[in-house]
Amino acid sequence: MEIESVNTMNGIVIIDKPQGWTSQDVTARLRRVFNTRRIGHGGTLDPMATGVLPVFVGRATRGVEFFEHAEKIYEATLKLGLTTDTEDVTGQVLEQKEVCISKQEFLDILPKFRGKIQQIPPMYSALKVNGQKLCDLARKGREVERQPREIEIFELECLDFSGDTARLRVRCSKGTYIRTLCKDIGAALGCGGCMAALRRVAAGEYTIGEAVPLQTLLESENPEPHLRPVDTMFRNFPAVTLTANQEKRCRNGNSFTLNTPDGTYRAYSQNGEFLMLAKVEGGIMSTIKSFFEV
């Protein structure tokens, strides 16, 4: 939900989320740093996870809905032989088994988890069933039936394998639970498994190399230079500059003719202001989402 801002700072800051913080913890602290209530994050990270967490400030919050569909890239540590109720090492141990898996056996199982696969969301997740968060039910000792969901693993690579531990690099669609992927790989190997560590190294257009440590923002006297323009999240789409008349129609929410191929575009004013994410169909440009100041 968007709430009126008390300042004029707008943009996206890419946070390197530290371990032990929830995504909501981060936005709550940055609300004070940027002196605004109009703030949101893109893509929840578990408290034990670290890495790329885009935080949207001011008018940039209008872009959060588009970021929900962004691909993510993770580096995860899988602990074989250990099964827990949370599907990671922070949970209660349900079963422990001896691991006698060779690296080649491990590599041979990975193709089963590439492409479009079905995944049952974990009980310890923020997903809601009948209006209640699964994690809240799990903490009360309740387990409910969850329907499998289709997700897509675009890339799944083993970075390292040693005894009962594997490091994985995963590029996946929205809605993918890496904890569940680790559990399912362990189950397929017959020894069980859970996630021991997780770091998100890319989300949408943003990479870990662009991320700012949270502590840097908390100690900053002037956080504004860390904000990236909202159009950076759409930089994979081509840009067009509108005429003065087209800009006027854009600001009034009207469509207009534009002689350019069908597709999605970033539209700018003559002075370079990012106006909107737009689509062109049959020579007509119309607004997908506007980002100009009213």
BELLIN-V169701 format. One record per run of one state. SS is the DSSP state (H for helix, E for strand, - for the rest). FROM is the first residue (numbers start at 1). TO is the last residue. If there is no record, write none. Layout:
{{SS FROM TO} {SS FROM TO}}
This chain:
{{- 1 10} {E 11 17} {- 18 22} {H 23 33} {- 34 38} {E 39 42} {- 43 49} {E 50 57} {H 58 67} {- 68 71} {E 72 80} {- 81 81} {E 82 84} {- 85 87} {E 88 88} {- 89 92} {E 93 96} {- 97 102} {H 103 113} {- 114 114} {E 115 120} {- 121 127} {E 128 129} {- 130 131} {E 132 133} {H 134 139} {- 140 147} {E 148 162} {- 163 164} {E 165 172} {- 173 177} {H 178 189} {- 190 192} {E 193 203} {- 204 205} {E 206 207} {H 208 210} {- 211 211} {E 212 213} {H 214 219} {- 220 222} {H 223 226} {- 227 227} {E 228 228} {- 229 229} {H 230 234} {- 235 237} {E 238 241} {- 242 243} {H 244 251} {- 252 255} {E 256 257} {- 258 262} {E 263 268} {- 269 273} {E 274 281} {- 282 283} {E 284 290} {- 291 294}}
